[in-house]
Amino acid sequence: MSASTTTSTNTTPSPRWTLDPGHSAVGFSIRHLMITNVRGEFENFRADVRYDAAHPEATRIDAAIDVVSLNTREAKRDADLRSALFFDVEAHPAMTFVSKGARAAGEGGVEVTGDLTLRGMTREVTLSVGDISAPQIDMRGNRRIGATATAKIKRSEFGMTWNKALEAGGVVVGDVVTITIEGSLLATE
C-alpha cells in the first residue's frame, strides 16, 4: 500500500508542529463477523510534523503510538488485542511511523509515504492527509492547525494472522485495518 513520493527541493525548513494529545484522536476500525466495523483508539501517542501549505512536498512526520493504550470499550477484546495473537504489546509496546516522502494531493491535501513499524515489522504505508486548516490562534495565543489523516493496512502483513472461519462463510476478523488520525497540531517554532 504505497504511492510514489516526491522529494522536496525546497531548502527552507517547513514550520514545525506537534500533535496536541488533548485535542487529537488516533483511531482504528476493522470488520468483525463480516457484518460491521469495530472501532477503537489509542489513548497515548505523539507526533512531530513539518508542514507548510506552500510546500506540501516538504511535509515530514515522525510519530509513535503506545499500543498498550488501545481501548475498544470491551475489556476482554482489549486483552486479546494486547496478546501475542495480535499486537503482542509485551514484546512490541509501540508502533512508529517515519515519513520518507510526500506529494501534494487533491485540494490542499498531502500523501505522506513512510515506514510503519508494528510488531517489529516495517512496511511502507501512505497516509492521506486532508481537511488541513489554515493556521489559527487559539484562546491561549498558540498557533495551531488541524488535519485528518487516514491509512489502510493489512494486519497480516504485520504478523497478525489469527482468525476463525464462520459457519456461514467468511471470518471473524477482517484483514484490512483503517487508521484515522484527527489531529490538532501546535506550532513549536
Secondary structure, DSSP 8 states (H G I E B T S, - for coil): -----B-----S---EEEE-GGG-EEEEEEEETTTEEEEEEES-EEEEEE--TT-GGG-EEEEEEEGGGEE-S-HHHHHHHHSTTTT-TTT--EEEEEEEEEEEETTTEEEEEEEEEETTEEEEEEEEEE-----EE-TTS-EEEEEEEEEEEEGGGGT-----B-TTSSBSEEEEEEEEEEEEEEE--
